Amino acid sequence: MDEKDTTEQEGAPDAGRREALGCLAAWSGAALVWTMAGGVPRARAAGEMGADDGGLSFVQISDTHLGFHRDANPDVQGSLRRAIADINALTRPPAFVVHTGDVSHLSKPEEFDLGRQMFKEIRVDRVHTIPGEHDALDDGVSGYLKFFDHDGKGRAWYSFEQAGVHFVALNNVLNFSTGRLAALGDEQLAWLKRDLAGLSRSTPIVVLAHIPLWTIYEPWGWGTADADQVMALLRPFGSVTVLNGHIHQVMQKVEGHVAFHTARSLAYPLPTPGQAGFGEPAPVKVPAGELGKLLGTRQITVLRGQSELAMVDTPLDH
């Protein structure tokens, strides 16, 4: 089995403030445009889509943390509006947007409502969301589901089909803490097994999960405890792409036909896994004028049967 694991975080300082989970925020996945052509997922930086591109295109955003007002980024709404402007300026409008978790910062109704209202500014038919751990701080995902119950079944996982691609949206943030790995749990795993059972092995699969589905750094909870069971269900398929937020930096890993991607933040960077001086991941404040250099869009090409990924990251300020 071919496997590659890479990490990129440009310019992040070696020191930053330690803050509790309630002070954590991030904005991972800046205007990332995905296309599906011939069963092969491809990702491009916003602005690179042309009217003559074929296949299904969609945009990934993540970790908006609406309600966050600290020094690392006192204007997260402005960051989101900048991403929305990038999406709306695309020559070829995407079919939809996916938001890979942490819509809110503190799971407050007004934060969820603000997110729902701002998402309406994106010129797409649908914004598909999943919860992050900040969307499940007090009463699990009950507050989140009042605003983002996509299939009306009162649960935070679901699937949908578009242009021959099967999308699976998962919830792997319940009982999250920085000292342990959260999990999907038996009920969701059983649902996933049923959901995939009737699909052809040639069907392209795109999985949305807030926390990465491989263990990046267990002391910070950067992984999913029952990810091996998820992978056992996904490995038989010929093309699987897993999109994550949560860790606020570019990382990728390829195992056979399964490609994992996380994305940069649109709010601020987080430290690299296990970085000295950080007992837990906290927002990294950077000098004025530097933040835009650490945030941005990314272009990824995923080719069936190859372990090498072509990746280009473009900062917002360039």
MOBEL-V643664 format. One record per backbone hydrogen bond with DSSP energy under -1.0 kcal/mol. CO is the residue of the C=O (numbers start at 1). NH is the residue of the N-H. If there is no record, write none. Layout:
[[CO | NH] [CO | NH]]
This chain:
[[2 | 256] [4 | 254] [6 | 252] [8 | 250] [20 | 23] [21 | 24] [27 | 266] [32 | 60] [33 | 44] [34 | 58] [35 | 42] [36 | 56] [37 | 40] [40 | 37] [41 | 302] [42 | 35] [43 | 300] [44 | 33] [45 | 48] [50 | 53] [56 | 36] [57 | 95] [58 | 34] [59 | 98] [60 | 32] [61 | 100] [65 | 68] [66 | 105] [70 | 73] [75 | 79] [76 | 80] [77 | 81] [78 | 82] [79 | 83] [80 | 84] [81 | 85] [82 | 86] [83 | 87] [84 | 88] [85 | 89] [87 | 90] [96 | 59] [97 | 128] [98 | 61] [99 | 130] [101 | 63] [102 | 65] [103 | 66] [108 | 112] [109 | 113] [110 | 114] [111 | 115] [112 | 116] [113 | 117] [114 | 118] [115 | 119] [118 | 121] [119 | 122] [122 | 124] [126 | 97] [128 | 99] [132 | 135] [133 | 136] [139 | 142] [141 | 145] [144 | 147] [144 | 148] [158 | 169] [160 | 167] [162 | 165] [165 | 162] [166 | 206] [167 | 160] [168 | 208] [169 | 158] [173 | 176] [177 | 180] [182 | 225] [185 | 189] [186 | 190] [187 | 191] [188 | 192] [189 | 193] [190 | 194] [191 | 195] [192 | 196] [193 | 197] [196 | 199] [200 | 203] [201 | 238] [204 | 166] [205 | 241] [206 | 168] [207 | 243] [208 | 170] [210 | 245] [217 | 220] [217 | 222] [218 | 221] [221 | 223] [222 | 216] [222 | 217] [224 | 227] [226 | 230] [227 | 231] [228 | 232] [230 | 234] [231 | 235] [234 | 237] [239 | 205] [240 | 259] [241 | 207] [242 | 261] [243 | 209] [245 | 247] [250 | 8] [251 | 262] [252 | 6] [253 | 260] [254 | 4] [255 | 258] [257 | 240] [258 | 255] [259 | 242] [260 | 253] [261 | 244] [264 | 29] [269 | 284] [272 | 275] [275 | 278] [287 | 290] [290 | 293] [291 | 294] [292 | 317] [295 | 316] [297 | 314] [299 | 312] [300 | 43] [301 | 310] [303 | 306] [310 | 301] [312 | 299] [314 | 297]]
